[in-house]
Amino acid sequence: MDFERIDQGGAPIATDLAGPQRAGSFDAEWAMKRLCNLITACSLAAAPAGCASEPSNDPTVAVSEADQAYGAEQHPHLLAEFGGAYQGKQSHYVRTIGQRVAKGAGLGEKCTFTLVNSDVVNAFAVPGCYIYITRGLLAVVGSEAELASVLGHELGHIVARHSQRQERGSLWRTLGVIAVSLTGSDRLTEFAGRAAQLFGLRYSRKQEFEADDLSVNYLRKAGYDVYAAAEMLEDLERQEDFMTATQSRDPARSLPEWTLSHPLTESRIKRARQKARDTGLKDDALPEEQAAYFAQVDGLLYGDDPDQGFVLGRRFAHPVMRISFEAPPGFSLSNSPQAVRLAGPDGVTGEFGGGRLPSNGLRGYTEAVADAVIGDTPAQVLNEVTTRINGVPAITLAIAVRVQDGTVPLSITAYDGGGGDAFHFIVISPPSDAHVAAIRQLFGSFRRLSPSEAATLRPRFLRTLWAGPGDTVRAFADRTADSSPRALFDLLNGAYKDRPLKPGDPVKIVTYGN
């Protein structure tokens, strides 16, 4: 969570695809999505259907002027949502490899490649040939050719115009209709419509296979090992294994974002390998450029960015803002540049965010947050308590949000963090009192960090080393700074999971300090 973007008028900012909104840094569309799920218990998991027409896969028509205008308009908003562009030598590296693959795809210099400052393992494409890859995914791949295959896969979606072929009556638009029927709020339709433009789109299995096939073709034309596409999918399979192995550490990330739009199966990996064989090239007939990749990723920030705070299991701590809180047992946390998302049992969901105190103080801040979430939806404040929590001034609101068949509890607690800073929790829970105690425990856990506590929260970086005589996987794993060092080492160095190290082998470890 990054608190640098604040409204000068005093209210925290929420950013969506259409630009900044005056409100708490809480995403109202997201909140109401969860609210609707609680009330209707409807299934919105089905992916939208693609159009029936077959794509031309003609790169000369893949990026229109309208597409480029659209991508340019969305680009700054996407960066704000996902943590901004990563600043470092790796950004130039990604752009260089992306342009090489784009030329192989016949797109020339029409595309924009951005390394995103997020540790989530993901990559995605936006019409207009705006391609994004997170530093989390850059750390996981094992060679320049594998990086090229990721970018080639996303270019495949662009060339095949998969985003344009998605059915716009997606689950997000369906959500908007349901939300309006429950609350009568047209404001929710606006939010749902914006989200549908990008985040409601999921590729079908057929479209993923098509992007895989195009990626293999682009690798060959760009001069990279065509088998890297299958190896990249194996990287992502290891990511899933890592999330399973470390689930107790951070359950919120047990399902990588990539898997939501990129179905991973053994059959898909085998299929990509067969497509590589179909080119007539042998494995490693074209270079993987492993040494170049290892040299470039040395020093890459790994894990949470200190400016966004650290998620440490159920605990969140921000060394810059010097604040901390802990979620109750059964809850999980997921960090983002805008806020910390909370998920609890039985559909309890919420968010932690912050901003600047307005001229009318903590009460004004609390009212602004409530207004941002509720909007024009009918609601009633049931209780308001002004108190101090761990020495910090706080206001707690209990609100009943009116829906078609009753009300749903909404709880807000705001804190005066000192120095003009303010923070808040927003939690939506089922219409029962089963989790009241847990929510109170959450609100009561907020506290200020001492300077010495804040100093212990340090960033981690990827370092590349080369094995010498007698070096072992265990020795390198022991040097990896993580609560599950061997699991993380295996994730970052999949080639050595089934064979011993040889002198000269490159390895990646994670350490404190750069």
Buried (B, 14 or more C-beta within 10 A) or exposed (E): BBBEBBBEEBBBBBBBBBEEBBBBBBBBBBBBBBBBBBBBEEEBEEBBEBEEEEBEBEBEEBBEEEBBEBBEBBBEBBBBBBBBBBEBEBBEBBBEBBBBBBBBBBBEEBBBBBBBBBBBBBBBBBBBBBBBBBBBBBBBBBBBBBBBBBBBBBBBBBBBBBBBBBEEEBBBBBBBEBBBEBBBBEBBBBBBBBBBBBBBBBBBEEBBBBBBBBBBBBBBBBBBBBBBBBBBBBBBBBBBBBBEBBBEBBBBBBEBBBBEBBBBEEEBBEBBBEBBBEBEBEBEEBBBBBBBBBBBBBBBBBBBBBBBBBBBBBEBBBBBBBBBBBBBEBBBBBBBBBBBBBBBBEBBBBBBBBBBBBEEBBEBBBBBBBBBBBBEBEBEBEEEEEEEBEEBBBBBBBBBBBBEEEBBBBBBBBBBBEEEBBBBBBBBBBBEEEBEEBBBBBBBBBBBBEEEBBEEBEBBBBBBBEBEEEBEBEEBBEBBBBEBBBBBBBBBBBBBEEEEBEEEBBBBBBBEEE
